[in-house]
Amino acid sequence: MSSLSTDELAREFDGFMSRAGLTIPAGRRAAVLASYADFRAQIDLLHGRQDHTGEPAHIFALPCLGDA
């Protein structure tokens, strides 16, 4: 997971929004910032080291219908 503190995450978010020229309304900032924190956590999860046991192959077999 991200090693950023809440304040660091907010500063990073504000910097990205500023560079993008976006203004987040004050009433929505907390919700958007929480979404950004979740987004960062997902990025950290996806970029983490994964091995073959993390997502086993999906194997299925069709039932035998006999001599139909």
C-alpha positions in Angstrom: 0.0 0.0 0.0 0.9 3.6 -0.3 3.4 4.9 2.3 2.0 8.5 2.0 0.4 10.1 5.0 -3.0 11.7 4.7 -1.5 15.2 4.4 1.0 14.0 1.8 -1.7 12.4 -0.2 -3.8 15.6 -0.1 -0.9 17.7 -1.2 -0.2 15.2 -4.1 -3.9 15.3 -5.1 -4.0 19.1 -5.0 -0.8 19.3 -7.1 -2.3 17.0 -9.7 -5.6 18.9 -9.8 -3.7 22.2 -10.1 -1.6 21.0 -13.0 -4.7 19.7 -14.7 -6.4 23.0 -14.3 -9.3 21.4 -12.3 -11.0 23.0 -9.4 -12.8 20.6 -7.0 -15.8 22.2 -5.2 -15.2 22.4 -1.4 -18.3 20.4 -0.7 -17.0 17.5 -2.9 -13.3 17.6 -2.0 -13.5 15.1 0.9 -15.3 12.5 -1.3 -13.0 13.0 -4.3 -9.9 12.8 -2.1 -11.2 9.6 -0.6 -11.7 8.2 -4.1 -8.1 9.3 -5.0 -6.8 7.5 -1.9 -8.6 4.3 -3.0 -7.3 4.8 -6.6 -3.7 5.1 -5.2 -4.2 1.9 -3.2 -5.4 0.0 -6.3 -2.4 1.3 -8.3 0.0 0.1 -5.5 -1.8 -3.3 -5.5 -1.5 -3.7 -9.3 2.1 -2.7 -9.3 3.1 -5.0 -6.5 4.9 -8.2 -7.1 2.5 -11.0 -8.0 3.2 -14.7 -8.3 1.3 -17.5 -10.0 -0.7 -18.3 -6.9 -2.3 -14.8 -6.8 -4.7 -15.6 -9.5 -5.0 -19.3 -10.4 -6.0 -20.3 -13.9 -9.7 -20.9 -14.4 -10.2 -24.5 -15.5 -13.6 -26.0 -16.2 -14.8 -29.3 -17.7 -18.0 -29.9 -19.6 -20.1 -32.7 -18.3 -20.2 -35.9 -20.3 -23.6 -36.4 -21.9 -23.0 -40.1 -22.6 -23.9 -41.6 -26.0 -26.4 -38.8 -26.9 
